Amino acid sequence: MDVQSIRKEFPVTERYAYLNHASTGPLPRSTAEAMAGLIEKRSMLGNQALAGGEDERIKSEAREAFASLINARSATEIAFTRNTSHGLNIVAAGLPWREGDNVVCAESEFPANVYPWMNLKRKGVEVRMVKPVENRISIDSVTEAIDGRTRLLALSFVEFATGYRNNLAALAELAHEKGVLLSIDAIQGLGVFPVDVQNTPVDFLSAGTAKWLMGPIGFGFLYIRQERLAELDRVISGWRGVVDWADFFRYDSPFRDDATRYEEGSLPPVFLLGAKKSVDLLTGYGIENVARRVLDLTGYLLEGLEAKGLEVITPHSRESERSGIVSFVPKGDPVQASETLAEAGIIVSQRGRFIRVSPHFYNTEEEIDQLLALV
Ligand SMILES: Cc1ncc(COP(=O)(O)O)c(C=O)c1O
């Protein structure tokens, strides 16, 4: 990978050592230009900017891009959403819960993957929170939490605070064996690690584009396995979800029988275009290559932190459990440490007593060295 030429695609590198993709990824130059171009066109041309089927083309290309990113069987398994939470809520609100059912989640999950399930308490659904052991969500603990009334297992691909990467294949196997559904919040891993929903059969996968996919904030998608569509009630209804949406005087059109029926109204073309551009950029380099590069960078950082004798939060005894996130406890006050880094142009997140560093494939070892010198 020619990192120096890749960096030209990332204007953010001119100002910062940007190591904060677990918070928000920067827009690549080509994405920003495409989005700005469409905004300009909309301003100049009004609806003519999207005439001649342009709006539908933008939509279908974005849908195809997401589908192929996760190797979905069909693009019709993809519904566009506002964010990760939106997708998870479509699942939580749509499944046919019975009083006494339970959802297995974990204590280390980001709240986006907790509130939609907690909201089911009023339907008599229990939420069981697995306790991580040494910052890992063990398959044994998840297995223990599952019983005859468990309907859904809801976990993240990568845990937002520790960077622990869950073993999706093992979770899918467990879910299948126990007859429970598997829902994945993929925002902290998608764009870095390959996902193949055909080989690793998750039922639902939700992700916003704002982090590792380096797309727009306030946009995302939900993957719904085709076989699950019949079980997922349509609690959001709107004119764009029906077959004959262009027949404005008809109110009895059937809803589409695929994931697009959850898209109730107009979608944001600028975001659709931006998301597709960013996905194309990543897949253009190859997600396997991106993963290799990110693991090398985070491996380099882990070695540096250990050489300095700092406490590392991130589980890292096996590469398969690592991700783009490395969290550690800095010397002295963590708030002060993150401010010192920011003053030096090194952008990270402070989370409680630790610092979370999250480089992407265009970052360099030199940037990691700069950080190590200050912590
Ligand atoms: C694991 C995880 N899920 C979801 C989100 C964000 O959710 P949303 O896309 O709904 O804003 C974050 C971070 O902001 C996260 O770390």
The ligand as a Gaussian input file, in Angstrom:
#p B3LYP/6-31G(d) Opt

LIG

0 1
 C      -20.902000       0.681000      18.853000
 C      -21.568000       1.957000      18.463000
 N      -22.806000       1.934000      17.966000
 C      -23.439000       3.044000      17.573000
 C      -22.823000       4.280000      17.676000
 C      -23.520000       5.502000      17.181000
 O      -24.858000       5.260000      16.929000
 P      -25.652000       6.106000      15.831000
 O      -25.078000       5.729000      14.497000
 O      -27.041000       5.680000      16.009000
 O      -25.436000       7.543000      16.158000
 C      -21.521000       4.349000      18.209000
 C      -20.777000       5.610000      18.384000
 O      -21.159000       6.734000      18.313000
 C      -20.884000       3.162000      18.600000
 O      -19.643000       3.181000      19.069000

